[in-house]
């Protein structure tokens, strides 16, 4: 038996491998990007599920359209207008099995081996892994505390021109840094993009989890040429195990994505789509999101305060205004991955930052998640991690 070149190049996701740590009860894990399970609206889901069975019966478990359940797509159009300032029709909405499926499909629609994909530096590790299957060349866009630097983005576009086939960004509460682009950055980015013909993926799984900042227009809302493909998800605002997310894009892009899905898995579960749609019919999801923001915002602040108290001097870390992550920068020369065994010896875990850079380097960073740990474990975990870091910095 001989595997293909693609299969031979497959590697285990470092994210998924690290998530295995969360199954050990003694580990205080800041490694995953997990929502807090105690906040899952289980009773509401039970009622919505019963309503699906009572009202739709066998139709709920029959095959459905590849584009997705129409009432759910209508709900998403309303949500896009309310939360992301985007006017769209059902024909511009496509239901996917989690945002990760959208990330997996889109490079195959635009990228051939050797073509260039632009990504933030750093960027979401799951996107890097999905894009790698197309054998692209990654070019990293320099960032600062306000996100992608427009002047650097333009220099890259001028340098590589038609070789650029796709760009990928997370303007809201970025994974891994937690950074949010201000409005002027978004406008400047779009002004540069409009000079070129390649599409950009705007990945926004965290945009409704905001704690200290007003809603800002999405890139898609500023899109004049149909270049932005917006990815949204119910994973962080409802339950990740449902695996229901969506893509909003120009109908020509949606048409290609639908055909790709027909060739892969036909459709997202008919039943699960109805569970989400009926949930939105029956309950106030904004009230649930407000509850999430209250809890996660407090945990964010607690982690930040503990880091200021227990981490040694010489480190920096972000103060995210929403989302699930903060980003720690160690002094030059320190290696966050090499420190992991010492942290694990104290039963605390994080995600080393190196893999978030597709072209390597930058070992002196790590990502921490604050959403999934209760307050007492956040305090204890940061304290333990601070002890490890103090020992290392003192060397």
N, C-alpha and C positions, 0 to 999 in steps of 0.2 A: 504494500500500500504506500502510495506517495501523495503527500498533501500538496496543495497548490502553494504558490508563492505568497498569496494573501494569507492563507491559513498558517503558513510557517512564520509569518511576521506578527501574528496575533499574540498579544501579551495580556496578562491579567491586569485589570484596572487596579491601580494603586488605591483608588477610592474604595472599590469593593473589597479589596483585601483588608484595608484598614477598618472597614465597617464590621468585619468579623470580630474585631476587638470589642465591639459594643455588646456582644453576646456574653462576655465574661462579666459577671456582676461586680467583681472587685475593681474593675477598671473604671476610672473616671474619664470618660472619653469626650474630648473636645474635637474628635477627628471627623465625625460624619457631618452631613448637612441635614440631619433628621429633624422634622417637626416634633413637637412635644406630643407623645401619644395620649397623655391625659387630657389634652384639649380636643381630641378628635370628637366630632359631634355624633356619637354612636346612636343615641336614642332617635335623633332626627333622621339618621340614615336608615334605621329600622322602619320608621314610619314611611319614609319615602319608598323603601323597598316593597313594603306591603301594598302601598298605593300603586306601584308599577304592576305588581302581580294582579291586583284586583281590577285595575282599569284597562290594562293592555294584554294581560294573559299571555297566550302563546306567541303573540306578535313580538313580545319583548325578548324572546329567545330564538327568533327566526333570524336568518341572514338579513342584513340591512345594506344601505348604500355605502359605498366606499367614502364618499364625502363626509358622511356622518349624519346623525339623527337631526332632522330639520328643526324641531323645537329647541334643541340644545344649541344649534348654530344661531338661532334667533336670539337666545339668551346671550350668547357671546357677542353678537353685534351690539346689544344694549350695553354690555359690560365694557366693550371697547370704547364706546362713546363716553360712558360715565367715568371710567377710570384711566383711560389712555388718550382721550380726546380724538379718537379716530372714528370717522364715519365710514362704515362698510356695509356691504350686503351679504346675505347668506352665501352667495356665489363666490365670495372672497374668503370664506371661512372653511377650513378643513380640519377635521378632528383626527388627532394622532394619539398613539399609545405613549403618553408622556412626551415632554419636550425633547427627550433624548432621541425619540424616533424622528422628529423633525430635523434634528441635527445630523442624524444618520442619512436621511434622504437627500437633503439639499446639496451637499457637495457632489453627489452623483448627477444632479441636474445641470451643474455648471462647470465642474472641474475634471480635467483630464490629467493623467500622470505628468508630473513636472510643472503643472500650472501653479500659480502663486495664490495662496490664501493669506490675507492679512488678519492678524489677531492682536488683541491688546497684549501688552507685556507687563505683568503676567495675564493669563487667561484661564478659563474654566478647563480643568483637566479632562472632563468628559467630552468636551468638544474636540480637544486635541486628539483623543483616542478615536473618535468617530471620523474625523477628517483624515487621519493617517491612512485609512483603508483606501483612499483615492490616490495615495502616493504623491501628495502635493509638495511644493516648496513652501515652507512657512516663512513669512516676513513679519517680524514683531513691530508693532507701532508703539513708540515711546509714550509713556504716561507719566502724569504727576498726580498731585493730590486732587485734581479736578478731572481726571480721566485722560482720554487720548488728547495729545497736544496737536491742535489742528495744523500748525505750521509744519510739524514733522510728518503728519499724515499727507500733506500736500507734496512734500519732498519725495516721499516714497512713491506716490502716484506718478509724479513726474519721472522718477527714475525707472520704474518698471512698466508703466503704461499698459499696453494691451495684454501683457503677461498676467496681470491681476485679474482673476476670474471671480473672486468672492472675498468678502470681508465679514468678520464676526465680532460683535461687541455686546457688552452688557452695561448699558448706561445707568441702570438703577441698582444701587447696592451690590456692586460687582462681586462676583465670585472669582478670585478669593479675597480681594482687598477690602470689600465693603464700601468702596468709593462710589459716589453719585456724581454724574456730570451735571454742572449747572446749565441753565438754559442757554447762556451765551456760547458754551462749548458745543451744545447740540446744534445750534444754528450754524456755527462755524464749520462743524464737521459736515453738515448737509450741504453747505455752500461749496465745499470742496468736492463732495461726492457727485454733485450735479454736473460737474465738468467731465465726468467719466461715465462709462456704461455698465460697470460691474454692479451686481447686487450686494447688499449688506444684510446679514442676519442680525436683527435686534432681539436678543434673548432676554425675556423679562419674567422669570419665575418668581421674583421677590418684590415686584414693584408695588404691591398693595400692602406690604408689611413695612409701613413707614411710621417713625416714632417722633421725629423732631423736624419734619420738613413737609411743606405743602406739595401737592401733586404738581408734577411738571409735565409739559407736553412730551409725548414719546417721539422718537425719531420718525416713526410711521406717520404721526400726525403732521410732520413737517415735510413729508415726502411728496414732491411734485411730479416725479417721473415714474413712479411705481417701482423704485429700486429697493425699497425696504421690505424685507420679509419678517413679519413680527411673529414671535413664538411666545405664547402664554400658557399657563398651566393651572390646574386645580390642585396640584400636589401640595403646595405650601399653604393654600388657603382653605383646603378641605382635608383630604387624606391622600398621601402619596401612593398607597397601594391600589387605588382605583385605576391609576394609569390613564387618566383622561386629560388631554391637553389640546392645544389648537394652534393652527397656523393661519395668519391673515396675510394675504399677498394679492398681487395682480392676478386676475383670472387665468392668464396664460401660464403663470407659474403654478397656480393651483391645479390646473389641468394636467401638467406634467407630474406633479406630486401625487395626484390621484392615480394616475396610470402606474406610477412606481409602486404605490401601495397595493394596487390590484395584483401586481406581480409578486408581492412579498407576503402579505398576510390578509389581504382582502378588505378588512375593516377593523375598527375598534369594537369591542364587545357591545352588541346591541343592548344587552341588559344593563351594563355599567353606564353607558351613555344615558339611558333612561333614569337610572338612579340619580345621577347628577342633575339632569334636567328637572326631574320631579322635586328634588331637594330645593332647587332654585325657585320652583313654583310655590312650594309650601312654606319655606323659611326665609328669614332675613339674613342673607350671607354677610351683609355689611356689618350687622351686629356681631356675628361670629368673628369676622376679621378684626373688629375693634377689640374684642376679647384677646385675640392672639397678639395684637400690637401692644396691649397693656402688659401682658405677661412677658413677651419677648423684649420689650423696651426696658423693663425693670431688670431682666437678666443681663441685657447688654450693658446697662449702666453699672450693675454690680460687678461684672467681669472686668470692665474698664477700671473701676475704682480699685479692685483687688490687684490688677496688674500694676497700677501706679504704686500700690503699697508694697507688693511682694517681689516685683521684678527688679533686677539690678539696674543701676544707671548704665547708659550706653545703648539701651534698646529703645526702639520706637514702635508704636502700634497705633492703628487707626481707630477712630471713634465713629463707627458707622451710624448713619441717621435712619437706617432701616435694614431689612434683610436679616441674615443669619450669621455673618462672619466678621471677625476682625483679623488683621494681618500684622504679623510681628516681624520686625527687621532686626536681626542680630548684628553685632559688630562685624566688619569685614574679616574674613578668615575663619569665622565659625561656621559649622556645618550642622544644620538642623536635623538632617537625616542621621548623621553620626551620633547625635545626642539622643535619638529616639530610644535606644536600649536603656539608657540611664533614666529616662522619663518613665518607661514601662516598668522598670525596677521599682519605681515608686507608685505604680498602678495609675499612671496618668498618660493620656495619649493626645496627640495633635497630628496634623498632616504636614509633613515637610514641604517646603515651598518649591524646591527645584523642579519637580515635574510639571508645574504650572507654566513653565517657560519651554516652549516646544523645541527651541534650539539649544537648550542646556544652560548650565551655569546657575548663578544666583542661589547658591546653596544656603545662604544666610537668611532665609525667610521661613516662616511657617504660618499655617492658617489655624484659627481656633473658632469653633462653633459654640454659641452660648444658648441656643434655643432648647436643647434636649436635656439639659441637666437642671435639677432643682437647685435652689439657691444655696443650700448648705454644701452641696457637692461642688458647685462652682467655686465657692470660697476655699474649700479644702484642696480642690484640684489645682487652682492657681497658686496656692501657697506651696504645694509640693513641687510644682513646676518651677516656681521661683527659687526654691532651694537648689534644684539642678542647675539652673542658669547662673546663680550666684557662684556656685562651685566652679563652673566652666569659665566664667568671666574673670575669676580671681587667678586663673592659671597664668 
